[in-house]
Amino acid sequence: MMVSLRRRRLNGQCNGRSSLVPLCSIPDSNVPHENPEHSGRPLGTHHIASASLKRQVEIEEEREMIASPPVKKQKIQIQIDPEKPMEVHSYLMKLKEDNKLELGPLQRSEEMSVKEWMEMCYPHIFGVFPQNPKEFFQFSDKSKQNEFLYCQYWLFLFEVRNIVSMDYGVSPDYVESLGKVIETLEMQGFDCRFMRSEMVLIGNMMKKQQEIMLAERDVIAKRTVNLEKELQDLAKQKRKEELQYKGRIEPNKLPCAALEQEYVEVILERHKKMLASKEEEGKRLDQVLEKINQLH
């Protein structure tokens, strides 16, 4: 009995209220403090508010950077001889394929010159074909002078895009208007040699198209002559059948020659229309080539 009481007292000293309680540790500057965000202890209201505010500011800054990223001047290392049509054409077609000739609405920077701004926005044009336009018209107001130069740069870009977008169905008047714009730009100091080189290659492509068109026209013309001869023979055969089977043909029925004649007449009419269309196309191509030849 006495032994059991002694054991209880010993157990009470180790496990009871008199058990040792760990003392609070003294802060040491060499020991890193525990991050309250990673600990299991709840955060204070002030800490939560400041953390959420900091995160909100970071999100707003990221949105501003995405909405208006810093514009960097691109350096184009490509060298194109503006007087070599094949080089110019290959480069411009690549720009067209990559959609780098699309002209988007851009607000001009007042802190940069017009020349620097356009070179930065369209390096694939002005980096390869550098421009140094002169002040053709003098304005007393500097802002008006810059605005006029800005419009001339846009006219230059539109001219490049219009030339690259030309197809075989272009009209002579359109080519003539392009030539007038090139002359106007050159008077203001723009270097349009690469545009003229591109027009030379377009002219060569037009000549190839003209050769194809002339070959098609000759085929249609020969076929038209044969159809006219066939139609004459069918008319003679029809009259012969009418005399041969006079009074023996059933009502509402035509001789074989008459049916063939109607069919050939329809085909012949279509060939005549195609031939007239080819003739008009030939005249248009002649006029287009004449206008292109005037550019060089």
C-alpha positions in Angstrom: 0.0 0.0 0.0 2.8 2.4 0.9 4.6 1.4 -2.3 1.6 2.3 -4.5 1.3 5.7 -2.8 5.0 6.5 -3.4 4.5 5.5 -7.1 1.6 7.8 -7.4 3.5 10.7 -6.0 6.4 10.1 -8.4 4.0 9.9 -11.3 2.4 13.2 -10.2 5.7 15.0 -10.2 6.2 14.0 -13.8 2.7 14.1 -15.2 0.6 16.2 -12.9 0.3 20.0 -12.5 3.9 20.3 -11.3 5.2 19.1 -14.6 7.8 21.2 -16.3 6.5 23.8 -18.7 8.8 25.0 -21.5 9.9 28.5 -21.1 9.4 31.1 -23.8 12.6 31.3 -25.9 14.5 34.6 -26.0 14.6 36.1 -29.6 17.9 35.6 -31.3 18.9 37.8 -34.2 20.9 35.0 -35.8 17.8 32.7 -36.0 15.4 33.5 -38.8 11.9 34.3 -37.7 9.0 32.1 -38.7 6.9 33.4 -41.6 3.4 34.0 -40.2 1.9 33.2 -43.6 3.3 29.6 -43.6 2.6 29.0 -39.9 -0.6 27.5 -38.5 -1.4 30.6 -36.4 -4.2 32.9 -37.6 -3.2 36.2 -39.2 -4.2 39.5 -37.8 -6.8 41.7 -39.6 -4.2 44.4 -40.3 -1.8 41.9 -41.9 -4.6 40.5 -44.1 -5.7 43.9 -45.3 -2.1 45.0 -46.2 -1.4 41.8 -48.0 -4.5 41.9 -50.1 -3.9 45.6 -51.0 -0.3 44.8 -52.1 -1.6 42.0 -54.3 -4.2 44.2 -55.8 -1.6 46.8 -56.7 0.6 44.1 -58.4 -2.4 43.0 -60.5 -3.2 46.5 -61.6 0.5 47.0 -62.6 0.5 43.8 -64.6 -2.7 44.9 -66.4 -1.2 48.2 -67.3 1.9 46.5 -68.8 -0.3 44.2 -70.9 -2.5 47.0 -72.1 0.3 49.3 -73.1 3.6 47.3 -73.5 6.7 49.3 -74.1 7.4 49.8 -77.8 10.9 48.8 -78.7 12.6 49.8 -82.0 13.2 46.7 -84.1 16.4 46.4 -86.0 15.9 44.9 -89.5 19.1 43.4 -90.9 17.7 42.6 -94.3 19.2 44.4 -97.3 17.2 44.8 -100.5 18.4 46.5 -103.6 15.5 48.8 -104.5 16.4 48.6 -108.2 16.2 44.8 -108.5 12.6 43.8 -109.1 12.9 40.2 -108.1 14.4 41.0 -104.7 11.8 43.7 -104.1 8.9 41.5 -105.2 10.0 38.5 -103.0 10.4 40.7 -99.9 7.1 42.5 -100.4 5.2 39.2 -101.0 6.7 37.8 -97.8 5.5 40.9 -95.9 2.0 40.4 -97.4 2.0 36.7 -96.5 3.0 37.6 -92.9 0.3 40.3 -92.7 3.0 42.9 -92.0 1.5 45.4 -94.5 -1.7 45.9 -92.4 -2.0 49.5 -91.4 -3.6 49.9 -88.0 -4.7 53.1 -86.3 -1.8 54.5 -84.3 -1.7 57.6 -82.3 1.4 59.6 -83.0 3.8 60.3 -80.2 4.5 64.0 -79.5 7.8 63.2 -77.9 9.4 61.7 -81.0 9.8 63.1 -84.5 7.5 61.9 -87.3 10.4 60.1 -89.0 11.5 58.2 -85.8 7.9 57.3 -84.9 7.1 55.8 -88.3 10.4 53.9 -88.4 9.6 52.5 -85.0 6.1 51.5 -85.9 6.8 50.1 -89.4 10.5 48.9 -89.3 9.8 46.3 -92.1 9.3 49.1 -94.5 11.3 52.0 -93.4 14.1 49.8 -92.0 14.6 48.2 -95.4 13.7 51.2 -97.6 14.9 54.2 -95.5 13.2 57.5 -96.3 14.3 61.1 -95.8 11.5 63.3 -97.0 12.0 67.0 -97.3 9.6 69.8 -96.1 8.0 70.5 -99.4 5.5 72.9 -97.9 6.5 75.3 -95.2 4.1 76.0 -92.3 4.6 78.6 -89.7 3.1 76.3 -87.0 5.4 73.4 -86.2 2.5 71.1 -85.2 0.9 71.6 -88.7 4.3 70.9 -90.3 4.5 67.6 -88.4 0.9 66.7 -89.2 1.4 67.3 -92.9 4.6 65.1 -92.9 2.7 62.5 -90.9 0.0 62.4 -93.6 2.6 62.0 -96.3 4.1 59.0 -94.5 0.7 57.5 -94.4 0.2 58.2 -98.1 3.5 56.4 -98.7 2.4 53.3 -96.7 -1.0 53.2 -98.5 0.8 53.4 -101.9 3.0 50.4 -100.9 0.0 48.4 -99.8 -2.0 49.2 -103.0 0.8 48.2 -105.3 1.4 44.9 -103.5 -2.4 44.2 -103.6 -2.7 44.7 -107.3 -4.2 41.8 -109.4 -4.8 41.1 -113.1 -8.2 42.8 -113.1 -6.8 46.2 -112.3 -8.0 49.1 -114.5 -5.7 51.5 -116.5 -7.1 54.5 -114.6 -6.1 52.8 -111.3 -2.5 52.3 -112.5 -2.4 55.8 -113.7 -3.4 57.1 -110.3 -0.7 55.0 -108.7 1.8 56.6 -111.0 0.7 60.1 -110.0 1.0 59.3 -106.3 4.5 58.0 -106.9 5.5 61.2 -108.7 4.0 63.3 -105.8 5.9 61.3 -103.2 9.2 61.6 -105.1 8.7 65.4 -105.3 8.5 65.5 -101.5 11.8 63.5 -101.2 10.5 60.0 -100.8 12.6 57.2 -102.4 10.1 55.2 -104.5 12.6 53.2 -106.6 11.4 49.9 -105.0 7.8 50.8 -105.9 8.8 51.3 -109.6 10.7 48.0 -109.5 7.6 46.2 -108.2 5.6 47.8 -111.0 8.1 46.5 -113.5 7.6 42.9 -112.2 3.9 43.4 -112.2 4.1 44.5 -115.8 6.0 41.3 -116.7 3.3 39.2 -115.0 0.7 41.1 -116.9 2.4 40.3 -120.2 2.4 36.6 -119.2 -1.3 36.9 -118.5 -1.8 38.6 -121.8 -0.1 35.8 -123.6 -2.4 33.2 -121.9 -5.5 35.4 -122.7 -4.5 35.7 -126.4 -4.0 31.9 -126.7 -7.5 31.4 -125.2 -9.0 33.9 -127.5 -7.5 32.2 -130.5 -8.9 28.9 -129.4 -12.4 30.4 -128.9 -12.1 32.2 -132.3 -11.3 29.0 -134.2 -14.1 27.2 -132.4 -16.5 30.0 -133.3 -15.6 29.8 -137.0 -16.2 26.0 -136.9 -19.5 26.4 -135.2 -20.7 28.9 -137.8 -19.7 26.6 -140.6 -21.5 23.7 -138.8 -24.6 25.8 -138.4 -24.6 26.6 -142.1 -24.4 22.9 -143.0 -27.2 22.1 -140.6 -29.4 24.8 -142.1 -28.9 23.1 -145.6 -29.6 19.7 -144.1 -32.7 21.0 -142.4 -34.1 22.3 -145.7 -33.3 19.0 -147.4 -35.2 17.1 -144.7 -38.2 19.4 -144.8 -38.5 18.8 -148.6 -37.9 15.0 -148.2 -40.3 14.5 -145.4 -42.8 17.1 -146.4 -46.3 16.2 -145.1 -45.0 13.1 -143.3 -43.6 14.8 -140.2 -45.8 14.5 -137.1 -47.0 17.7 -135.5 -44.8 19.2 -132.8 -41.8 17.2 -134.0 -38.8 18.6 -135.7 -36.3 16.9 -138.0 -32.9 15.8 -136.5 -31.1 18.6 -138.3 -33.5 21.2 -136.8 -32.8 20.0 -133.3 -29.0 20.0 -133.9 -29.3 23.5 -135.4 -30.9 24.9 -132.2 -28.2 23.3 -130.0 -25.4 24.7 -132.2 -27.0 28.1 -132.2 -26.9 28.2 -128.3 -23.3 27.0 -128.2 -22.3 29.5 -130.9 -23.9 32.4 -129.0 -21.9 31.5 -125.9 -18.7 31.4 -127.9 -19.4 34.8 -129.4 -19.9 36.3 -125.9 -16.6 34.7 -124.6 -14.8 36.0 -127.7 -16.1 39.5 -127.1 -15.1 39.3 -123.4 -11.5 38.2 -124.4 -11.3 41.1 -126.9 -12.2 43.6 -124.1 -9.8 42.0 -121.7 -7.0 42.2 -124.3 -7.7 46.0 -124.8 -7.6 46.5 -121.1 -4.3 44.7 -120.6 -2.8 46.7 -123.5 -3.8 49.9 -121.7 -2.6 48.7 -118.3 0.8 47.7 -119.8 1.1 51.1 -121.4 0.5 52.9 -118.1 3.0 50.6 -116.3 5.6 51.3 -119.0 5.2 55.0 -118.4 6.5 54.5 -114.8 10.0 53.5 -115.8 
